Amino acid sequence: MKPYTLNLPLQLQQEAERLAALQGISLDEFILWAVPEKVAALKQQ
């Protein structure tokens, strides 16, 4: 996998980190879960 720098607004980063922690996963894992979910939803439209 190729590294990718992602600049998130601080408030969004903090919220994503909080939600990831609730799931017991890292922020990276949360993003790897959330992005494909969003892509799939948009492809269905």
Residue frames as a rotation matrix with the C-alpha (Angstrom) as fourth column:
MET 1
0.588 0.809 0.000 0.00
0.809 -0.588 0.000 0.00
0.000 0.000 -1.000 0.00
LYS 2
-0.276 -0.677 0.682 1.33
0.647 -0.656 -0.389 3.44
0.711 0.334 0.619 -0.89
PRO 3
-0.439 0.083 -0.895 1.52
0.791 -0.436 -0.429 6.02
-0.426 -0.896 0.125 1.95
TYR 4
-0.133 0.481 0.866 -0.80
0.628 -0.635 0.449 8.99
0.767 0.604 -0.218 1.54
THR 5
-0.917 -0.163 -0.364 -0.79
0.385 -0.599 -0.702 12.19
-0.104 -0.784 0.612 3.56
LEU 6
-0.067 0.963 0.260 -4.28
0.746 -0.125 0.654 13.29
0.662 0.238 -0.710 4.48
ASN 7
-0.974 -0.209 0.084 -4.90
0.119 -0.795 -0.595 16.75
0.191 -0.570 0.799 5.90
LEU 8
-0.087 0.979 -0.182 -8.15
0.815 0.175 0.553 16.83
0.573 -0.100 -0.813 7.85
PRO 9
0.041 0.190 0.981 -9.65
-0.403 -0.895 0.190 19.82
0.914 -0.403 0.040 9.62
LEU 10
-0.826 -0.515 0.226 -8.79
-0.387 0.229 -0.893 19.41
0.408 -0.826 -0.389 13.30
GLN 11
-0.285 0.802 0.525 -12.42
-0.874 0.008 -0.486 19.02
-0.394 -0.598 0.698 14.41
LEU 12
0.625 0.491 -0.607 -13.05
-0.729 0.644 -0.231 16.27
0.278 0.587 0.761 11.84
GLN 13
-0.207 -0.797 -0.567 -9.84
-0.314 0.603 -0.733 14.48
0.927 0.026 -0.375 12.79
GLN 14
-0.819 -0.098 0.565 -10.76
-0.571 0.048 -0.819 14.55
0.053 -0.994 -0.095 16.48
GLU 15
0.166 0.961 0.219 -14.24
-0.911 0.235 -0.339 13.22
-0.377 -0.143 0.915 15.79
ALA 16
0.541 -0.036 -0.840 -12.89
-0.547 0.744 -0.384 10.45
0.639 0.667 0.383 13.55
GLU 17
-0.579 -0.803 -0.139 -10.33
-0.340 0.393 -0.854 9.52
0.741 -0.448 -0.501 16.22
ARG 18
-0.546 0.468 0.695 -13.10
-0.786 0.001 -0.618 9.40
-0.290 -0.884 0.367 18.85
LEU 19
0.544 0.817 -0.189 -15.27
-0.826 0.483 -0.290 7.17
-0.146 0.314 0.938 16.69
ALA 20
0.176 -0.583 -0.793 -12.33
-0.430 0.679 -0.595 4.92
0.885 0.446 -0.131 15.83
ALA 21
-0.789 -0.500 0.358 -11.52
-0.507 0.200 -0.838 4.53
0.348 -0.843 -0.411 19.52
LEU 22
-0.074 0.856 0.511 -15.13
-0.895 0.169 -0.413 3.54
-0.440 -0.488 0.754 20.22
GLN 23
0.782 0.319 -0.535 -14.73
-0.575 0.701 -0.423 0.81
0.241 0.638 0.731 17.59
GLY 24
0.657 -0.612 0.441 -11.39
-0.097 0.512 0.854 -0.25
-0.748 -0.603 0.277 19.09
ILE 25
0.504 -0.481 0.717 -9.47
0.861 0.341 -0.377 0.56
-0.063 0.808 0.586 15.91
SER 26
-0.466 -0.752 -0.467 -6.86
0.615 -0.654 0.439 3.08
-0.636 -0.082 0.768 14.79
LEU 27
0.145 0.454 -0.879 -7.64
-0.320 -0.819 -0.476 6.20
-0.936 0.350 0.027 12.81
ASP 28
-0.669 -0.452 -0.590 -5.97
-0.703 0.125 0.701 4.60
-0.243 0.883 -0.401 9.77
GLU 29
-0.914 0.362 0.181 -8.23
0.381 0.921 0.081 1.56
-0.137 0.143 -0.980 10.06
PHE 30
-0.101 0.913 -0.394 -11.27
0.395 -0.327 -0.859 3.80
-0.913 -0.243 -0.327 10.49
ILE 31
-0.046 0.013 -0.999 -10.42
-0.704 -0.710 0.023 5.70
-0.709 0.704 0.041 7.30
LEU 32
-0.890 -0.333 -0.311 -9.76
-0.455 0.622 0.637 2.44
-0.019 0.709 -0.705 5.42
TRP 33
-0.663 0.740 0.110 -13.25
0.655 0.645 -0.394 1.32
-0.363 -0.189 -0.913 6.49
ALA 34
0.020 0.740 -0.673 -15.08
0.249 -0.655 -0.713 4.64
-0.968 -0.153 -0.197 5.94
VAL 35
-0.425 -0.236 -0.874 -13.78
-0.662 -0.577 0.478 5.57
-0.617 0.782 0.089 2.49
PRO 36
-0.992 0.076 -0.099 -14.79
-0.018 0.694 0.719 2.31
0.123 0.716 -0.688 0.75
GLU 37
-0.418 0.896 -0.151 -18.19
0.765 0.258 -0.590 2.53
-0.489 -0.363 -0.793 2.42
LYS 38
0.036 0.389 -0.921 -18.71
-0.123 -0.913 -0.390 6.04
-0.992 0.127 0.015 1.03
VAL 39
-0.726 -0.363 -0.584 -17.43
-0.611 -0.050 0.790 5.06
-0.316 0.930 -0.186 -2.44
ALA 40
-0.897 0.422 0.133 -19.84
0.443 0.864 0.240 2.11
-0.014 0.274 -0.962 -2.56
ALA 41
-0.108 0.896 -0.430 -22.75
0.610 -0.282 -0.740 4.33
-0.785 -0.343 -0.516 -1.52
LEU 42
-0.099 0.028 -0.995 -21.95
-0.487 -0.873 0.024 6.89
-0.868 0.487 0.100 -4.22
LYS 43
-0.928 -0.281 -0.246 -21.61
-0.350 0.428 0.833 4.20
-0.129 0.859 -0.496 -6.87
GLN 44
-0.647 0.748 0.149 -25.15
0.708 0.662 -0.245 3.01
-0.282 -0.053 -0.958 -6.09
GLN 45
-0.141 0.608 -0.782 -26.62
0.063 -0.782 -0.620 6.45
-0.988 -0.137 0.072 -6.80
